[in-house]
């Protein structure tokens, strides 16, 4: 998401809302600049990550359809152009593939603190992209990096567990999120 926000701030391409021949609907989901599509990029990232993890043919098919439908919805709503959704999709897929390589390299090394390398472009970006959305993305990425480093050094969390434990973890996670959302 941070990458998409950075690209939006670099190019500053306005949305097609109000352009001749474009009827825009549901514009409240369309904040900021148009290029690239953040919805398409996020969906592409999440779906590609799941595809890589599951390695199931049925999910590859389902995933491609899902990405296509999200991109199509952004076009249908008139809040993006074809170029916006295509580039958003490319950024999402490429970022997952590059990040997975970096994670694999860090996971196989003993130097988990190398994960902090992700924070360098983030910190630099804060000087150039002074928006609330970018700062929120920086907070999320910083939390991810710190959580990863702390887990590797002290916690050693194992995501595999019996179904009943997974349900308990899910319930606790949803409860914490609900609590944080209220405050």
C-alpha positions in Angstrom: 0.0 0.0 0.0 2.8 2.4 0.9 4.3 1.8 -2.6 1.0 2.7 -4.2 0.6 5.8 -2.1 4.2 6.9 -3.1 3.5 6.4 -6.8 0.2 8.4 -6.4 2.1 11.2 -4.8 4.9 11.2 -7.4 2.5 11.3 -10.4 -0.4 13.2 -8.9 -2.8 12.1 -11.6 -6.4 13.2 -10.9 -9.2 10.8 -10.9 -11.5 10.6 -14.0 -14.4 11.8 -11.9 -16.3 14.5 -13.7 -14.5 14.0 -17.0 -16.6 14.1 -20.1 -18.1 10.6 -20.8 -17.3 9.3 -17.4 -20.2 8.7 -15.0 -18.7 8.1 -11.5 -20.6 6.1 -8.9 -19.7 5.5 -5.2 -17.1 8.2 -5.2 -16.6 8.0 -1.4 -14.2 5.1 -2.0 -12.1 7.3 -4.2 -9.9 9.5 -2.1 -6.6 11.0 -3.3 -5.1 10.6 -6.7 -6.0 8.1 -9.4 -2.8 6.4 -10.5 -2.3 3.6 -9.6 -5.4 1.9 -8.3 -4.8 1.2 -4.6 -7.8 -1.2 -4.4 -6.5 -3.2 -7.4 -2.9 -3.1 -6.0 -4.1 -4.3 -2.5 -6.2 -7.0 -3.9 -3.5 -8.2 -6.2 -1.0 -8.3 -3.3 -3.3 -10.2 -1.0 -4.5 -12.7 -3.7 -0.9 -13.2 -5.0 0.4 -13.9 -1.5 -2.4 -16.4 -1.0 -1.7 -18.1 -4.4 2.0 -18.4 -3.6 1.2 -19.9 -0.2 -1.5 -22.3 -1.2 -0.1 -23.4 -4.6 -3.6 -24.7 -5.6 -4.7 -24.5 -9.2 -8.3 -23.8 -8.2 -7.1 -20.8 -6.2 -5.0 -19.5 -9.0 -8.2 -19.4 -11.2 -10.3 -17.9 -8.4 -7.6 -15.4 -7.6 -7.2 -14.1 -11.2 -11.0 -13.8 -11.4 -11.1 -11.9 -8.1 -8.4 -9.5 -9.2 -10.1 -9.0 -12.5 -13.4 -8.2 -10.8 -11.9 -5.7 -8.4 -10.2 -3.9 -11.3 -13.4 -4.0 -13.4 -15.4 -2.6 -10.4 -13.0 0.4 -10.2 -13.5 1.0 -13.9 -17.3 0.5 -13.7 -17.5 3.0 -10.8 -15.6 5.5 -12.9 -13.0 6.2 -10.3 -10.0 4.9 -12.3 -8.8 4.5 -15.8 -7.6 1.2 -17.5 -4.0 2.3 -17.0 -4.6 2.9 -13.2 -5.9 -0.7 -12.6 -3.3 -2.4 -14.8 -0.4 -0.6 -13.1 -2.0 -1.3 -9.7 -2.2 -5.0 -10.5 1.4 -5.1 -11.7 2.7 -3.3 -8.6 0.7 -5.7 -6.4 2.0 -8.9 -8.0 5.6 -7.7 -8.4 5.8 -6.3 -4.9 4.7 -9.7 -3.4 7.3 -11.6 -5.5 10.1 -9.2 -4.6 9.1 -9.1 -0.9 8.9 -12.9 -0.8 12.5 -13.2 -2.0 13.6 -10.7 0.6 11.7 -12.5 3.3 13.2 -15.9 2.2 16.7 -14.5 2.3 16.1 -13.0 5.8 14.5 -16.1 7.1 17.4 -18.3 6.1 19.9 -15.9 7.7 20.5 -15.4 11.4 20.3 -11.6 10.9 16.6 -10.9 11.3 17.3 -7.3 12.0 18.0 -6.9 8.2 14.2 -6.6 8.0 14.7 -3.0 9.2 16.0 -2.3 5.6 12.3 -1.9 4.7 12.2 1.2 7.0 14.9 3.1 5.1 12.8 4.1 2.0 9.9 4.6 4.4 11.7 7.1 6.5 13.0 8.9 3.4 9.4 8.9 2.0 8.2 10.8 5.0 10.2 13.8 3.9 8.7 13.8 0.4 5.1 12.5 0.9 3.6 14.5 3.7 0.1 13.0 3.8 -1.9 11.4 6.5 -2.4 8.3 4.3 1.3 7.9 3.9 2.0 8.3 7.6 -0.6 5.6 8.4 1.1 3.3 5.9 4.5 4.0 7.6 3.0 3.1 10.9 1.7 -0.2 9.6 5.0 -1.1 8.0 7.0 -0.1 11.0 4.8 -2.2 13.2 5.2 -5.2 10.8 9.0 -4.8 10.8 9.3 -4.4 14.6 6.9 -7.3 15.2 8.9 -9.5 12.8 12.2 -8.7 14.5 10.7 -9.2 18.0 9.1 -12.5 17.1 12.3 -13.8 15.5 14.4 -12.8 18.5 12.0 -13.5 21.5 8.6 -15.0 20.7 9.1 -17.6 17.9 5.4 -17.7 17.1 4.2 -20.8 15.3 1.1 -20.3 13.1 0.4 -24.0 12.8 -1.9 -25.3 15.5 -5.0 -27.5 15.9 -8.3 -26.0 14.6 -9.6 -25.1 18.1 -6.4 -23.1 18.9 -6.7 -21.3 15.5 -10.3 -20.4 16.4 -9.2 -19.0 19.7 -6.4 -17.0 18.1 -8.8 -15.6 15.5 -11.4 -14.7 18.2 -8.7 -12.9 20.3 -7.4 -11.1 17.2 -10.9 -9.9 16.2 -11.7 -8.8 19.8 -8.5 -6.7 19.9 -9.2 -5.2 16.5 -12.7 -4.3 17.5 -11.5 -2.8 20.8 -8.9 -0.7 18.9 -11.3 0.4 16.3 -13.6 1.9 19.0 -10.8 3.9 20.5 
